[in-house]
Amino acid sequence: MLLRNHPKLQHQWPPDWIGLYNRDYKIPAGEKPERLIFVEESRWEPAIILTARYQGQKITAAINIEDAQFRSDLCRILQENVGKSIEGIGSLVVPL
């Protein structure tokens, strides 16, 4: 199954990106960020924190997942794909 179509990621993928405010810079929607640069499992919330690059800027998103095992497995998969495009990651076939 493609990561973007996984039922546990419904309304979570693609993530909602946030970044520093700049009048001349528009934060992307969807799978537009060029590449994933950092992934970590949150210590305070049941979430995975993603940092990506878009037009030279760092942007961040959180994927909230209550299922601890699924969250851990997904975090590992995302960490293994740091450096790839968000669109490419969404197209991964995942065995979860």
TORPA-4810 file (N, C-alpha, C, O; in nm, 3 decimals):
<nodes>
NODE_1_0.084_-0.118_0.000_0.000_0.000_0.000_0.089_0.124_0.000_0.191_0.128_0.069_M
NODE_2_0.050_0.225_-0.077_0.125_0.349_-0.078_0.109_0.421_0.056_0.001_0.422_0.114_L
NODE_3_0.217_0.479_0.104_0.213_0.550_0.232_0.100_0.652_0.232_0.026_0.661_0.330_L
NODE_4_0.086_0.730_0.126_-0.016_0.836_0.123_-0.159_0.782_0.131_-0.251_0.856_0.164_R
NODE_5_-0.178_0.652_0.100_-0.313_0.593_0.102_-0.340_0.509_0.226_-0.448_0.451_0.238_N
NODE_6_-0.244_0.501_0.318_-0.262_0.416_0.436_-0.379_0.468_0.520_-0.386_0.588_0.547_H
NODE_7_-0.470_0.380_0.562_-0.587_0.425_0.637_-0.552_0.496_0.769_-0.628_0.582_0.813_P
NODE_8_-0.442_0.462_0.831_-0.405_0.528_0.957_-0.346_0.668_0.934_-0.323_0.742_1.029_K
NODE_9_-0.323_0.702_0.808_-0.273_0.835_0.776_-0.378_0.922_0.708_-0.348_1.029_0.657_L
NODE_10_-0.503_0.873_0.709_-0.612_0.951_0.652_-0.619_1.085_0.725_-0.619_1.089_0.848_Q
NODE_11_-0.624_1.193_0.653_-0.625_1.331_0.705_-0.492_1.370_0.771_-0.484_1.474_0.836_H
NODE_12_-0.388_1.287_0.756_-0.256_1.317_0.811_-0.151_1.334_0.703_-0.050_1.403_0.723_Q
NODE_13_-0.173_1.272_0.587_-0.076_1.281_0.478_-0.145_1.337_0.355_-0.253_1.288_0.319_W
NODE_14_-0.090_1.435_0.291_0.033_1.502_0.326_0.013_1.590_0.449_-0.097_1.639_0.474_P
NODE_15_0.120_1.608_0.526_0.107_1.688_0.648_0.083_1.836_0.617_0.108_1.882_0.506_P
NODE_16_0.034_1.907_0.717_0.016_2.052_0.707_0.146_2.119_0.751_0.187_2.108_0.866_D
NODE_17_0.210_2.188_0.659_0.340_2.249_0.684_0.326_2.387_0.746_0.232_2.461_0.717_W
NODE_18_0.422_2.420_0.834_0.430_2.554_0.891_0.575_2.601_0.879_0.667_2.520_0.865_I
NODE_19_0.594_2.731_0.884_0.729_2.787_0.877_0.729_2.929_0.926_0.625_2.981_0.968_G
NODE_20_0.844_2.993_0.922_0.856_3.131_0.965_0.779_3.222_0.870_0.777_3.200_0.749_L
NODE_21_0.716_3.323_0.926_0.639_3.416_0.843_0.732_3.506_0.762_0.831_3.558_0.814_Y
NODE_22_0.699_3.522_0.637_0.770_3.613_0.549_0.670_3.653_0.440_0.615_3.567_0.373_N
NODE_23_0.648_3.780_0.425_0.551_3.828_0.326_0.572_3.772_0.187_0.477_3.744_0.115_R
NODE_24_0.698_3.756_0.150_0.732_3.714_0.015_0.741_3.562_-0.003_0.772_3.513_-0.111_D
NODE_25_0.714_3.491_0.101_0.731_3.346_0.099_0.599_3.278_0.131_0.535_3.309_0.232_Y
NODE_26_0.559_3.186_0.047_0.434_3.114_0.069_0.466_2.971_0.111_0.540_2.900_0.041_K
NODE_27_0.413_2.929_0.223_0.434_2.792_0.272_0.357_2.696_0.181_0.240_2.720_0.150_I
NODE_28_0.421_2.590_0.139_0.357_2.498_0.045_0.249_2.413_0.110_0.248_2.392_0.232_P
NODE_29_0.160_2.365_0.028_0.059_2.268_0.072_0.093_2.134_0.007_0.158_2.128_-0.097_A
NODE_30_0.048_2.029_0.070_0.061_1.897_0.009_0.202_1.842_0.009_0.277_1.858_0.105_G
NODE_31_0.236_1.776_-0.101_0.365_1.706_-0.112_0.469_1.788_-0.188_0.559_1.731_-0.249_E
NODE_32_0.458_1.920_-0.186_0.547_2.006_-0.264_0.687_2.024_-0.207_0.778_2.049_-0.286_K
NODE_33_0.712_2.015_-0.077_0.849_2.036_-0.029_0.948_1.946_-0.105_0.920_1.830_-0.135_P
NODE_34_1.066_2.005_-0.134_1.164_1.935_-0.217_1.224_1.812_-0.150_1.241_1.709_-0.214_E
NODE_35_1.255_1.823_-0.021_1.316_1.706_0.043_1.299_1.710_0.194_1.296_1.816_0.257_R
NODE_36_1.288_1.593_0.248_1.278_1.575_0.393_1.419_1.583_0.450_1.510_1.517_0.399_L
NODE_37_1.438_1.663_0.556_1.573_1.677_0.610_1.588_1.625_0.753_1.700_1.602_0.798_I
NODE_38_1.477_1.607_0.824_1.487_1.559_0.962_1.354_1.499_1.006_1.248_1.549_0.970_F
NODE_39_1.363_1.391_1.083_1.243_1.323_1.136_1.272_1.283_1.280_1.380_1.231_1.310_V
NODE_40_1.176_1.307_1.369_1.190_1.257_1.506_1.052_1.229_1.564_0.953_1.291_1.528_E
NODE_41_1.050_1.134_1.655_0.927_1.105_1.727_0.920_1.202_1.844_1.016_1.215_1.921_E
NODE_42_0.807_1.269_1.859_0.791_1.367_1.966_0.801_1.300_2.103_0.752_1.188_2.122_S
NODE_43_0.863_1.368_2.196_0.871_1.317_2.334_0.749_1.358_2.416_0.725_1.302_2.523_R
NODE_44_0.673_1.457_2.367_0.563_1.511_2.446_0.426_1.476_2.393_0.329_1.475_2.468_W
NODE_45_0.415_1.448_2.266_0.286_1.420_2.203_0.297_1.289_2.124_0.407_1.249_2.088_E
NODE_46_0.184_1.222_2.098_0.188_1.102_2.012_0.199_1.144_1.865_0.103_1.133_1.789_P
NODE_47_0.317_1.193_1.828_0.334_1.250_1.695_0.474_1.227_1.642_0.568_1.199_1.717_A
NODE_48_0.487_1.241_1.510_0.616_1.242_1.442_0.634_1.383_1.388_0.544_1.438_1.324_I
NODE_49_0.750_1.441_1.414_0.782_1.575_1.368_0.870_1.565_1.244_0.972_1.496_1.245_I
NODE_50_0.831_1.633_1.138_0.905_1.633_1.012_0.958_1.773_0.985_0.890_1.872_1.009_L
NODE_51_1.079_1.780_0.935_1.134_1.906_0.886_1.175_1.883_0.742_1.238_1.783_0.709_T
NODE_52_1.137_1.977_0.657_1.165_1.965_0.514_1.219_2.098_0.462_1.215_2.199_0.531_A
NODE_53_1.270_2.095_0.339_1.319_2.214_0.269_1.222_2.249_0.157_1.176_2.162_0.083_R
NODE_54_1.194_2.378_0.147_1.112_2.427_0.036_1.163_2.565_-0.001_1.160_2.657_0.080_Y
NODE_55_1.209_2.580_-0.123_1.262_2.706_-0.175_1.365_2.766_-0.079_1.364_2.887_-0.053_Q
NODE_56_1.453_2.682_-0.028_1.561_2.728_0.059_1.522_2.750_0.204_1.608_2.783_0.285_G
NODE_57_1.397_2.735_0.237_1.349_2.756_0.374_1.320_2.623_0.442_1.285_2.525_0.377_Q
NODE_58_1.335_2.620_0.574_1.296_2.503_0.652_1.150_2.518_0.691_1.106_2.624_0.735_K
NODE_59_1.077_2.410_0.675_0.937_2.405_0.717_0.918_2.279_0.801_0.994_2.183_0.789_I
NODE_60_0.815_2.282_0.885_0.792_2.173_0.980_0.647_2.129_0.974_0.557_2.207_0.941_T
NODE_61_0.626_2.003_1.009_0.490_1.948_1.018_0.489_1.840_1.126_0.593_1.784_1.160_A
NODE_62_0.372_1.813_1.177_0.354_1.704_1.273_0.248_1.609_1.219_0.146_1.651_1.165_A
NODE_63_0.275_1.480_1.234_0.177_1.376_1.200_0.137_1.313_1.333_0.218_1.247_1.398_I
NODE_64_0.012_1.334_1.373_-0.037_1.282_1.500_-0.090_1.141_1.483_-0.181_1.117_1.403_N
NODE_65_-0.031_1.047_1.558_-0.069_0.907_1.546_-0.077_0.847_1.686_0.024_0.839_1.757_I
NODE_66_-0.195_0.805_1.726_-0.215_0.748_1.860_-0.153_0.608_1.874_-0.100_0.575_1.980_E
NODE_67_-0.160_0.528_1.770_-0.110_0.390_1.773_0.043_0.392_1.784_0.112_0.424_1.688_D
NODE_68_0.095_0.358_1.903_0.238_0.370_1.932_0.324_0.283_1.840_0.430_0.328_1.795_A
NODE_69_0.282_0.161_1.812_0.361_0.073_1.726_0.366_0.125_1.583_0.471_0.128_1.520_Q
NODE_70_0.250_0.168_1.532_0.244_0.223_1.397_0.329_0.350_1.389_0.402_0.370_1.292_F
NODE_71_0.320_0.436_1.492_0.399_0.560_1.495_0.548_0.529_1.491_0.623_0.593_1.416_R
NODE_72_0.593_0.433_1.570_0.733_0.395_1.574_0.779_0.338_1.439_0.886_0.374_1.390_S
NODE_73_0.698_0.251_1.379_0.732_0.191_1.249_0.738_0.297_1.140_0.829_0.297_1.057_D
NODE_74_0.641_0.388_1.140_0.639_0.495_1.040_0.758_0.589_1.058_0.819_0.631_0.960_L
NODE_75_0.791_0.621_1.181_0.905_0.708_1.208_1.032_0.646_1.152_1.114_0.716_1.091_C
NODE_76_1.050_0.518_1.172_1.168_0.447_1.120_1.172_0.456_0.967_1.277_0.485_0.910_R
NODE_77_1.058_0.433_0.901_1.052_0.440_0.755_1.085_0.582_0.708_1.159_0.599_0.611_I
NODE_78_1.029_0.681_0.774_1.057_0.819_0.735_1.204_0.853_0.756_1.265_0.920_0.672_L
NODE_79_1.262_0.809_0.867_1.404_0.834_0.892_1.492_0.770_0.786_1.595_0.826_0.747_Q
NODE_80_1.454_0.653_0.739_1.529_0.585_0.633_1.520_0.658_0.499_1.597_0.629_0.408_E
NODE_81_1.425_0.751_0.487_1.404_0.820_0.361_1.434_0.970_0.369_1.392_1.046_0.282_N
NODE_82_1.506_1.011_0.471_1.552_1.149_0.480_1.635_1.178_0.355_1.716_1.096_0.313_V
NODE_83_1.615_1.295_0.298_1.685_1.334_0.176_1.600_1.317_0.051_1.633_1.370_-0.055_G
NODE_84_1.491_1.243_0.062_1.402_1.222_-0.052_1.291_1.327_-0.053_1.267_1.394_0.047_K
NODE_85_1.225_1.339_-0.167_1.114_1.434_-0.178_0.994_1.384_-0.100_0.978_1.264_-0.078_S
NODE_86_0.910_1.476_-0.057_0.787_1.439_0.015_0.694_1.360_-0.078_0.629_1.264_-0.035_I
NODE_87_0.689_1.401_-0.204_0.608_1.327_-0.301_0.659_1.185_-0.317_0.580_1.090_-0.323_E
NODE_88_0.790_1.169_-0.324_0.849_1.035_-0.336_0.820_0.950_-0.214_0.794_0.830_-0.227_G
NODE_89_0.824_1.011_-0.097_0.794_0.937_0.026_0.647_0.896_0.028_0.615_0.785_0.070_I
NODE_90_0.560_0.983_-0.017_0.418_0.947_-0.025_0.392_0.830_-0.118_0.293_0.758_-0.103_G
NODE_91_0.481_0.811_-0.214_0.466_0.702_-0.312_0.530_0.571_-0.266_0.521_0.470_-0.336_S
NODE_92_0.594_0.572_-0.148_0.655_0.447_-0.100_0.550_0.342_-0.073_0.441_0.371_-0.024_L
NODE_93_0.583_0.219_-0.107_0.497_0.105_-0.071_0.540_0.063_0.069_0.656_0.026_0.090_V
NODE_94_0.448_0.070_0.163_0.481_0.041_0.303_0.411_-0.087_0.349_0.295_-0.110_0.315_V
NODE_95_0.482_-0.170_0.426_0.424_-0.295_0.474_0.357_-0.280_0.609_0.356_-0.376_0.688_P
NODE_96_0.302_-0.165_0.639_0.245_-0.142_0.773_0.100_-0.184_0.780_0.037_-0.172_0.885_L
</nodes>
